[in-house]
Amino acid sequence: MRTSFFKVIAKINKTLLPSFTKRKLDISKASKFQLAIIGWRAYITLNSLD
């Protein structure tokens, strides 16, 4: 149940949130908001893989 919830959230993230790797964003130059989005996407991805 938990992983299925995170899989749904991961699909929503993929469609709504920007992909910074496709934009070739340098993490050292990212703003706090961009870092928060990267962290959120990483958290959801790691939990959806379990």
PDB file of N, CA, C, O and CB in Angstrom:
ATOM      1  N   MET A   1       0.826  -1.189   0.000  1.00  0.00           N
ATOM      2  CA  MET A   1       0.000   0.000   0.000  1.00  0.00           C
ATOM      3  C   MET A   1       0.876   1.262   0.000  1.00  0.00           C
ATOM      4  O   MET A   1       0.600   2.219  -0.723  1.00  0.00           O
ATOM      5  CB  MET A   1      -0.943  -0.007   1.214  1.00  0.00           C
ATOM      6  N   ARG A   2       1.926   1.247   0.815  1.00  0.00           N
ATOM      7  CA  ARG A   2       2.779   2.417   0.918  1.00  0.00           C
ATOM      8  C   ARG A   2       3.525   2.667  -0.390  1.00  0.00           C
ATOM      9  O   ARG A   2       3.609   3.805  -0.850  1.00  0.00           O
ATOM     10  CB  ARG A   2       3.768   2.251   2.068  1.00  0.00           C
ATOM     11  N   THR A   3       4.065   1.605  -0.987  1.00  0.00           N
ATOM     12  CA  THR A   3       4.823   1.802  -2.227  1.00  0.00           C
ATOM     13  C   THR A   3       3.901   2.202  -3.371  1.00  0.00           C
ATOM     14  O   THR A   3       4.304   2.966  -4.248  1.00  0.00           O
ATOM     15  CB  THR A   3       5.595   0.525  -2.595  1.00  0.00           C
ATOM     16  N   SER A   4       2.676   1.701  -3.377  1.00  0.00           N
ATOM     17  CA  SER A   4       1.755   2.087  -4.445  1.00  0.00           C
ATOM     18  C   SER A   4       1.381   3.568  -4.332  1.00  0.00           C
ATOM     19  O   SER A   4       1.196   4.245  -5.343  1.00  0.00           O
ATOM     20  CB  SER A   4       0.487   1.213  -4.403  1.00  0.00           C
ATOM     21  N   PHE A   5       1.272   4.063  -3.101  1.00  0.00           N
ATOM     22  CA  PHE A   5       1.015   5.491  -2.895  1.00  0.00           C
ATOM     23  C   PHE A   5       2.164   6.325  -3.443  1.00  0.00           C
ATOM     24  O   PHE A   5       1.940   7.318  -4.135  1.00  0.00           O
ATOM     25  CB  PHE A   5       0.804   5.796  -1.399  1.00  0.00           C
ATOM     26  N   PHE A   6       3.400   5.921  -3.134  1.00  0.00           N
ATOM     27  CA  PHE A   6       4.554   6.677  -3.599  1.00  0.00           C
ATOM     28  C   PHE A   6       4.728   6.551  -5.107  1.00  0.00           C
ATOM     29  O   PHE A   6       5.239   7.475  -5.739  1.00  0.00           O
ATOM     30  CB  PHE A   6       5.813   6.207  -2.885  1.00  0.00           C
ATOM     31  N   LYS A   7       4.321   5.438  -5.698  1.00  0.00           N
ATOM     32  CA  LYS A   7       4.400   5.302  -7.151  1.00  0.00           C
ATOM     33  C   LYS A   7       3.450   6.266  -7.841  1.00  0.00           C
ATOM     34  O   LYS A   7       3.779   6.826  -8.887  1.00  0.00           O
ATOM     35  CB  LYS A   7       4.088   3.866  -7.572  1.00  0.00           C
ATOM     36  N   VAL A   8       2.268   6.462  -7.259  1.00  0.00           N
ATOM     37  CA  VAL A   8       1.315   7.418  -7.821  1.00  0.00           C
ATOM     38  C   VAL A   8       1.865   8.835  -7.708  1.00  0.00           C
ATOM     39  O   VAL A   8       1.789   9.616  -8.657  1.00  0.00           O
ATOM     40  CB  VAL A   8      -0.051   7.311  -7.109  1.00  0.00           C
ATOM     41  N   ILE A   9       2.416   9.161  -6.546  1.00  0.00           N
ATOM     42  CA  ILE A   9       3.004  10.485  -6.353  1.00  0.00           C
ATOM     43  C   ILE A   9       4.186  10.696  -7.305  1.00  0.00           C
ATOM     44  O   ILE A   9       4.382  11.802  -7.808  1.00  0.00           O
ATOM     45  CB  ILE A   9       3.457  10.665  -4.889  1.00  0.00           C
ATOM     46  N   ALA A  10       4.973   9.646  -7.555  1.00  0.00           N
ATOM     47  CA  ALA A  10       6.111   9.756  -8.475  1.00  0.00           C
ATOM     48  C   ALA A  10       5.633  10.062  -9.897  1.00  0.00           C
ATOM     49  O   ALA A  10       6.262  10.851 -10.602  1.00  0.00           O
ATOM     50  CB  ALA A  10       6.943   8.454  -8.462  1.00  0.00           C
ATOM     51  N   LYS A  11       4.544   9.454 -10.317  1.00  0.00           N
ATOM     52  CA  LYS A  11       4.018   9.739 -11.654  1.00  0.00           C
ATOM     53  C   LYS A  11       3.502  11.167 -11.751  1.00  0.00           C
ATOM     54  O   LYS A  11       3.659  11.822 -12.781  1.00  0.00           O
ATOM     55  CB  LYS A  11       2.901   8.757 -12.008  1.00  0.00           C
ATOM     56  N   ILE A  12       2.884  11.646 -10.673  1.00  0.00           N
ATOM     57  CA  ILE A  12       2.410  13.034 -10.651  1.00  0.00           C
ATOM     58  C   ILE A  12       3.601  13.986 -10.708  1.00  0.00           C
ATOM     59  O   ILE A  12       3.574  14.980 -11.433  1.00  0.00           O
ATOM     60  CB  ILE A  12       1.553  13.308  -9.381  1.00  0.00           C
ATOM     61  N   ASN A  13       4.652  13.677  -9.936  1.00  0.00           N
ATOM     62  CA  ASN A  13       5.861  14.506  -9.958  1.00  0.00           C
ATOM     63  C   ASN A  13       6.474  14.559 -11.338  1.00  0.00           C
ATOM     64  O   ASN A  13       6.937  15.613 -11.776  1.00  0.00           O
ATOM     65  CB  ASN A  13       6.881  13.983  -8.967  1.00  0.00           C
ATOM     66  N   LYS A  14       6.480  13.438 -12.024  1.00  0.00           N
ATOM     67  CA  LYS A  14       7.103  13.379 -13.347  1.00  0.00           C
ATOM     68  C   LYS A  14       6.383  14.285 -14.339  1.00  0.00           C
ATOM     69  O   LYS A  14       7.013  14.880 -15.214  1.00  0.00           O
ATOM     70  CB  LYS A  14       7.113  11.940 -13.865  1.00  0.00           C
ATOM     71  N   THR A  15       5.075  14.387 -14.203  1.00  0.00           N
ATOM     72  CA  THR A  15       4.332  15.209 -15.151  1.00  0.00           C
ATOM     73  C   THR A  15       4.308  16.678 -14.756  1.00  0.00           C
ATOM     74  O   THR A  15       4.299  17.546 -15.629  1.00  0.00           O
ATOM     75  CB  THR A  15       2.922  14.697 -15.280  1.00  0.00           C
ATOM     76  N   LEU A  16       4.296  16.976 -13.468  1.00  0.00           N
ATOM     77  CA  LEU A  16       4.129  18.362 -13.039  1.00  0.00           C
ATOM     78  C   LEU A  16       5.428  19.108 -12.757  1.00  0.00           C
ATOM     79  O   LEU A  16       5.558  20.281 -13.107  1.00  0.00           O
ATOM     80  CB  LEU A  16       3.291  18.394 -11.826  1.00  0.00           C
ATOM     81  N   LEU A  17       6.383  18.440 -12.132  1.00  0.00           N
ATOM     82  CA  LEU A  17       7.599  19.127 -11.722  1.00  0.00           C
ATOM     83  C   LEU A  17       8.647  19.099 -12.831  1.00  0.00           C
ATOM     84  O   LEU A  17       8.720  18.141 -13.600  1.00  0.00           O
ATOM     85  CB  LEU A  17       8.161  18.496 -10.449  1.00  0.00           C
ATOM     86  N   PRO A  18       9.449  20.145 -12.909  1.00  0.00           N
ATOM     87  CA  PRO A  18      10.467  20.205 -13.965  1.00  0.00           C
ATOM     88  C   PRO A  18      11.602  19.219 -13.721  1.00  0.00           C
ATOM     89  O   PRO A  18      11.920  18.888 -12.579  1.00  0.00           O
ATOM     90  CB  PRO A  18      11.031  21.616 -14.073  1.00  0.00           C
ATOM     91  N   SER A  19      12.199  18.763 -14.798  1.00  0.00           N
ATOM     92  CA  SER A  19      13.368  17.896 -14.712  1.00  0.00           C
ATOM     93  C   SER A  19      14.609  18.752 -14.904  1.00  0.00           C
ATOM     94  O   SER A  19      14.854  19.282 -15.988  1.00  0.00           O
ATOM     95  CB  SER A  19      13.306  16.748 -15.770  1.00  0.00           C
ATOM     96  N   PHE A  20      15.386  18.877 -13.840  1.00  0.00           N
ATOM     97  CA  PHE A  20      16.565  19.726 -13.905  1.00  0.00           C
ATOM     98  C   PHE A  20      17.726  19.043 -14.601  1.00  0.00           C
ATOM     99  O   PHE A  20      18.651  19.716 -15.055  1.00  0.00           O
ATOM    100  CB  PHE A  20      16.976  20.144 -12.521  1.00  0.00           C
ATOM    101  N   THR A  21      17.699  17.722 -14.695  1.00  0.00           N
ATOM    102  CA  THR A  21      18.777  17.040 -15.412  1.00  0.00           C
ATOM    103  C   THR A  21      18.658  17.279 -16.915  1.00  0.00           C
ATOM    104  O   THR A  21      19.673  17.366 -17.607  1.00  0.00           O
ATOM    105  CB  THR A  21      18.757  15.529 -15.110  1.00  0.00           C
ATOM    106  N   LYS A  22      17.459  17.383 -17.416  1.00  0.00           N
ATOM    107  CA  LYS A  22      17.284  17.675 -18.839  1.00  0.00           C
ATOM    108  C   LYS A  22      17.704  19.106 -19.157  1.00  0.00           C
ATOM    109  O   LYS A  22      18.110  19.406 -20.279  1.00  0.00           O
ATOM    110  CB  LYS A  22      15.826  17.447 -19.258  1.00  0.00           C
ATOM    111  N   ARG A  23      17.603  19.985 -18.167  1.00  0.00           N
ATOM    112  CA  ARG A  23      18.006  21.377 -18.356  1.00  0.00           C
ATOM    113  C   ARG A  23      19.485  21.589 -18.064  1.00  0.00           C
ATOM    114  O   ARG A  23      20.002  22.697 -18.209  1.00  0.00           O
ATOM    115  CB  ARG A  23      17.175  22.285 -17.470  1.00  0.00           C
ATOM    116  N   LYS A  24      20.166  20.513 -17.650  1.00  0.00           N
ATOM    117  CA  LYS A  24      21.595  20.559 -17.316  1.00  0.00           C
ATOM    118  C   LYS A  24      21.891  21.613 -16.258  1.00  0.00           C
ATOM    119  O   LYS A  24      22.807  22.423 -16.405  1.00  0.00           O
ATOM    120  CB  LYS A  24      22.424  20.838 -18.568  1.00  0.00           C
ATOM    121  N   LEU A  25      21.097  21.587 -15.187  1.00  0.00           N
ATOM    122  CA  LEU A  25      21.275  22.519 -14.079  1.00  0.00           C
ATOM    123  C   LEU A  25      22.479  22.114 -13.237  1.00  0.00           C
ATOM    124  O   LEU A  25      22.633  20.947 -12.875  1.00  0.00           O
ATOM    125  CB  LEU A  25      20.006  22.579 -13.210  1.00  0.00           C
ATOM    126  N   ASP A  26      23.319  23.076 -12.934  1.00  0.00           N
ATOM    127  CA  ASP A  26      24.449  22.851 -12.039  1.00  0.00           C
ATOM    128  C   ASP A  26      23.933  22.976 -10.603  1.00  0.00           C
ATOM    129  O   ASP A  26      23.429  24.030 -10.215  1.00  0.00           O
ATOM    130  CB  ASP A  26      25.623  23.869 -12.321  1.00  0.00           C
ATOM    131  N   ILE A  27      24.056  21.921  -9.825  1.00  0.00           N
ATOM    132  CA  ILE A  27      23.486  21.899  -8.479  1.00  0.00           C
ATOM    133  C   ILE A  27      24.126  22.957  -7.584  1.00  0.00           C
ATOM    134  O   ILE A  27      23.464  23.489  -6.692  1.00  0.00           O
ATOM    135  CB  ILE A  27      23.657  20.514  -7.855  1.00  0.00           C
ATOM    136  N   SER A  28      25.380  23.265  -7.803  1.00  0.00           N
ATOM    137  CA  SER A  28      26.042  24.278  -6.978  1.00  0.00           C
ATOM    138  C   SER A  28      25.472  25.678  -7.226  1.00  0.00           C
ATOM    139  O   SER A  28      25.628  26.569  -6.392  1.00  0.00           O
ATOM    140  CB  SER A  28      27.545  24.275  -7.252  1.00  0.00           C
ATOM    141  N   LYS A  29      24.816  25.867  -8.363  1.00  0.00           N
ATOM    142  CA  LYS A  29      24.226  27.162  -8.678  1.00  0.00           C
ATOM    143  C   LYS A  29      22.705  27.170  -8.541  1.00  0.00           C
ATOM    144  O   LYS A  29      22.055  28.147  -8.912  1.00  0.00           O
ATOM    145  CB  LYS A  29      24.609  27.568 -10.077  1.00  0.00           C
ATOM    146  N   ALA A  30      22.134  26.089  -8.013  1.00  0.00           N
ATOM    147  CA  ALA A  30      20.689  25.988  -7.886  1.00  0.00           C
ATOM    148  C   ALA A  30      20.193  26.838  -6.723  1.00  0.00           C
ATOM    149  O   ALA A  30      20.885  27.014  -5.721  1.00  0.00           O
ATOM    150  CB  ALA A  30      20.268  24.529  -7.699  1.00  0.00           C
ATOM    151  N   SER A  31      18.977  27.360  -6.878  1.00  0.00           N
ATOM    152  CA  SER A  31      18.370  28.134  -5.798  1.00  0.00           C
ATOM    153  C   SER A  31      17.819  27.184  -4.731  1.00  0.00           C
ATOM    154  O   SER A  31      17.779  25.968  -4.921  1.00  0.00           O
ATOM    155  CB  SER A  31      17.244  29.057  -6.347  1.00  0.00           C
ATOM    156  N   LYS A  32      17.402  27.760  -3.621  1.00  0.00           N
ATOM    157  CA  LYS A  32      16.858  26.947  -2.534  1.00  0.00           C
ATOM    158  C   LYS A  32      15.579  26.225  -2.974  1.00  0.00           C
ATOM    159  O   LYS A  32      15.339  25.085  -2.577  1.00  0.00           O
ATOM    160  CB  LYS A  32      16.574  27.826  -1.301  1.00  0.00           C
ATOM    161  N   PHE A  33      14.777  26.880  -3.779  1.00  0.00           N
ATOM    162  CA  PHE A  33      13.551  26.269  -4.272  1.00  0.00           C
ATOM    163  C   PHE A  33      13.857  25.080  -5.191  1.00  0.00           C
ATOM    164  O   PHE A  33      13.205  24.039  -5.106  1.00  0.00           O
ATOM    165  CB  PHE A  33      12.704  27.310  -5.014  1.00  0.00           C
ATOM    166  N   GLN A  34      14.841  25.243  -6.058  1.00  0.00           N
ATOM    167  CA  GLN A  34      15.227  24.156  -6.950  1.00  0.00           C
ATOM    168  C   GLN A  34      15.802  22.987  -6.157  1.00  0.00           C
ATOM    169  O   GLN A  34      15.541  21.829  -6.484  1.00  0.00           O
ATOM    170  CB  GLN A  34      16.247  24.647  -7.987  1.00  0.00           C
ATOM    171  N   LEU A  35      16.582  23.279  -5.118  1.00  0.00           N
ATOM    172  CA  LEU A  35      17.115  22.215  -4.273  1.00  0.00           C
ATOM    173  C   LEU A  35      16.007  21.487  -3.527  1.00  0.00           C
ATOM    174  O   LEU A  35      16.087  20.276  -3.319  1.00  0.00           O
ATOM    175  CB  LEU A  35      18.121  22.782  -3.283  1.00  0.00           C
ATOM    176  N   ALA A  36      14.965  22.225  -3.121  1.00  0.00           N
ATOM    177  CA  ALA A  36      13.828  21.599  -2.445  1.00  0.00           C
ATOM    178  C   ALA A  36      13.098  20.654  -3.394  1.00  0.00           C
ATOM    179  O   ALA A  36      12.683  19.570  -2.985  1.00  0.00           O
ATOM    180  CB  ALA A  36      12.858  22.671  -1.908  1.00  0.00           C
ATOM    181  N   ILE A  37      12.936  21.050  -4.651  1.00  0.00           N
ATOM    182  CA  ILE A  37      12.281  20.185  -5.639  1.00  0.00           C
ATOM    183  C   ILE A  37      13.121  18.937  -5.895  1.00  0.00           C
ATOM    184  O   ILE A  37      12.579  17.837  -5.997  1.00  0.00           O
ATOM    185  CB  ILE A  37      12.044  20.951  -6.962  1.00  0.00           C
ATOM    186  N   ILE A  38      14.430  19.097  -6.000  1.00  0.00           N
ATOM    187  CA  ILE A  38      15.317  17.955  -6.218  1.00  0.00           C
ATOM    188  C   ILE A  38      15.237  16.990  -5.046  1.00  0.00           C
ATOM    189  O   ILE A  38      15.169  15.776  -5.238  1.00  0.00           O
ATOM    190  CB  ILE A  38      16.766  18.423  -6.424  1.00  0.00           C
ATOM    191  N   GLY A  39      15.244  17.530  -3.832  1.00  0.00           N
ATOM    192  CA  GLY A  39      15.135  16.695  -2.639  1.00  0.00           C
ATOM    193  C   GLY A  39      13.807  15.968  -2.546  1.00  0.00           C
ATOM    194  O   GLY A  39      13.764  14.794  -2.178  1.00  0.00           O
ATOM    195  N   TRP A  40      12.720  16.660  -2.879  1.00  0.00           N
ATOM    196  CA  TRP A  40      11.394  16.048  -2.849  1.00  0.00           C
ATOM    197  C   TRP A  40      11.303  14.903  -3.854  1.00  0.00           C
ATOM    198  O   TRP A  40      10.799  13.827  -3.534  1.00  0.00           O
ATOM    199  CB  TRP A  40      10.311  17.098  -3.140  1.00  0.00           C
ATOM    200  N   ARG A  41      11.791  15.139  -5.069  1.00  0.00           N
ATOM    201  CA  ARG A  41      11.739  14.097  -6.093  1.00  0.00           C
ATOM    202  C   ARG A  41      12.591  12.896  -5.706  1.00  0.00           C
ATOM    203  O   ARG A  41      12.208  11.755  -5.963  1.00  0.00           O
ATOM    204  CB  ARG A  41      12.202  14.653  -7.437  1.00  0.00           C
ATOM    205  N   ALA A  42      13.735  13.141  -5.095  1.00  0.00           N
ATOM    206  CA  ALA A  42      14.604  12.046  -4.649  1.00  0.00           C
ATOM    207  C   ALA A  42      13.928  11.242  -3.545  1.00  0.00           C
ATOM    208  O   ALA A  42      13.976  10.012  -3.561  1.00  0.00           O
ATOM    209  CB  ALA A  42      15.960  12.592  -4.154  1.00  0.00           C
ATOM    210  N   TYR A  43      13.300  11.917  -2.592  1.00  0.00           N
ATOM    211  CA  TYR A  43      12.600  11.241  -1.493  1.00  0.00           C
ATOM    212  C   TYR A  43      11.473  10.352  -2.019  1.00  0.00           C
ATOM    213  O   TYR A  43      11.339   9.198  -1.610  1.00  0.00           O
ATOM    214  CB  TYR A  43      12.036  12.274  -0.503  1.00  0.00           C
ATOM    215  N   ILE A  44      10.680  10.890  -2.914  1.00  0.00           N
ATOM    216  CA  ILE A  44       9.554  10.124  -3.465  1.00  0.00           C
ATOM    217  C   ILE A  44      10.072   8.948  -4.294  1.00  0.00           C
ATOM    218  O   ILE A  44       9.530   7.847  -4.207  1.00  0.00           O
ATOM    219  CB  ILE A  44       8.641  11.034  -4.333  1.00  0.00           C
ATOM    220  N   THR A  45      11.101   9.167  -5.085  1.00  0.00           N
ATOM    221  CA  THR A  45      11.654   8.087  -5.920  1.00  0.00           C
ATOM    222  C   THR A  45      12.207   6.962  -5.068  1.00  0.00           C
ATOM    223  O   THR A  45      11.954   5.791  -5.351  1.00  0.00           O
ATOM    224  CB  THR A  45      12.752   8.625  -6.843  1.00  0.00           C
ATOM    225  N   LEU A  46      12.955   7.295  -4.031  1.00  0.00           N
ATOM    226  CA  LEU A  46      13.524   6.257  -3.170  1.00  0.00           C
ATOM    227  C   LEU A  46      12.443   5.447  -2.461  1.00  0.00           C
ATOM    228  O   LEU A  46      12.582   4.235  -2.297  1.00  0.00           O
ATOM    229  CB  LEU A  46      14.455   6.883  -2.141  1.00  0.00           C
ATOM    230  N   ASN A  47      11.374   6.105  -2.044  1.00  0.00           N
ATOM    231  CA  ASN A  47      10.302   5.384  -1.361  1.00  0.00           C
ATOM    232  C   ASN A  47       9.429   4.580  -2.319  1.00  0.00           C
ATOM    233  O   ASN A  47       8.811   3.597  -1.911  1.00  0.00           O
ATOM    234  CB  ASN A  47       9.442   6.355  -0.590  1.00  0.00           C
ATOM    235  N   SER A  48       9.371   4.981  -3.570  1.00  0.00           N
ATOM    236  CA  SER A  48       8.546   4.233  -4.527  1.00  0.00           C
ATOM    237  C   SER A  48       9.259   2.966  -5.002  1.00  0.00           C
ATOM    238  O   SER A  48       8.613   2.052  -5.515  1.00  0.00           O
ATOM    239  CB  SER A  48       8.192   5.120  -5.732  1.00  0.00           C
ATOM    240  N   LEU A  49      10.581   2.902  -4.839  1.00  0.00           N
ATOM    241  CA  LEU A  49      11.343   1.735  -5.287  1.00  0.00           C
ATOM    242  C   LEU A  49      11.318   0.576  -4.294  1.00  0.00           C
ATOM    243  O   LEU A  49      11.591  -0.564  -4.670  1.00  0.00           O
ATOM    244  CB  LEU A  49      12.769   2.134  -5.547  1.00  0.00           C
ATOM    245  N   ASP A  50      10.996   0.853  -3.040  1.00  0.00           N
ATOM    246  CA  ASP A  50      11.015  -0.208  -2.021  1.00  0.00           C
ATOM    247  C   ASP A  50       9.999  -1.288  -2.256  1.00  0.00           C
ATOM    248  O   ASP A  50       9.913  -2.235  -1.474  1.00  0.00           O
ATOM    249  CB  ASP A  50      10.789   0.375  -0.674  1.00  0.00           C
TER     250      ASP A  50
END
